[in-house]
Amino acid sequence: MMPQLARSAFRAIVVASVLGGVAGFGCRGNGNAGAAAAATGQPSTVISEALPGLKLTDQTPNLLLTWIGEEGDFHVEEAIDKVPAEHRSRVRVVLTDQAEGSGASVYVADLTVKREDGSYAVTSLPRADWEKLGADLRKTRMEALAPGAKPTGAGGEANSNAGSAEPNAKEPAPIEANGAVTAIVYGADWCKPCHDAERYLKSLGVSVTKKNIEESRAAQAEMQEKLARANRGGSSIPVIDVMGRIFVGYSPGSLKQAVEAARQANGPKHG
């Protein structure tokens, strides 16, 4: 029987590899054309590989499902019913027991409609185009938060009469408008720096979520996605997400600076 530590290490390697090797343990590549396209917002020029058909049902095992939040963040679940209903139209599908869909092309499913045979529609998409979906949303979010940005109407035009909007009109909510700061600590039970980081952030008044990467493949995959987007490598934990800023390892000074910067950026603005 494989020891627990060995099983955990093996699982980490599998998850990292099926996500496309996006953040190799200790390795940082020069990138490829697809990643460059996603980073610059330009259309992909990578020729995607042909993928075999994939039948996806509620009973399909060994799933990692990635959905994109309204702000462009990637979230990973292990079961279809865990994907929020409002984010099911475009969900990346990875089967952890096969390599297909983890290279230049990825599987993307529409989970909003179930066929008569109980399966969902699955298509393929160049990896760079998938990553660009999130990059575009993050760019829009940053532009909206930029100093001097004007509120926009439903069609994207500047709204010169924003103050007279109807009370029930759905306006984009500012991130943590009350100045609260949130953080996620990815780690393991045996990791003392992980617990130290959690305690320290809480002492600063931060709302902390702890995710155990040895017990949850979804947490492990989510961590790897964030490391990849931040162009960070390495196998050290904790990995800490403070309002979108990624830190590898526990550094009180760096965390304090990040928390203070987040409070200044998200606190009430006085004109």
Secondary structure as UniProt FT lines:
FT   HELIX           4..18
FT   TURN            19..20
FT   TURN            22..23
FT   TURN            25..26
FT   HELIX           33..40
FT   STRAND          56..57
FT   TURN            58..59
FT   STRAND          63..68
FT   TURN            70..71
FT   STRAND          74..77
FT   HELIX           80..82
FT   HELIX           85..87
FT   STRAND          91..95
FT   TURN            96..97
FT   TURN            100..101
FT   STRAND          105..114
FT   TURN            116..117
FT   STRAND          119..126
FT   HELIX           127..145
FT   TURN            147..148
FT   TURN            154..155
FT   TURN            160..161
FT   HELIX           162..164
FT   TURN            167..168
FT   TURN            175..178
FT   STRAND          182..187
FT   TURN            189..190
FT   HELIX           192..203
FT   TURN            204..205
FT   STRAND          207..212
FT   TURN            213..215
FT   HELIX           217..229
FT   TURN            230..231
FT   STRAND          239..242
FT   TURN            243..244
FT   STRAND          245..248
FT   HELIX           252..266
//
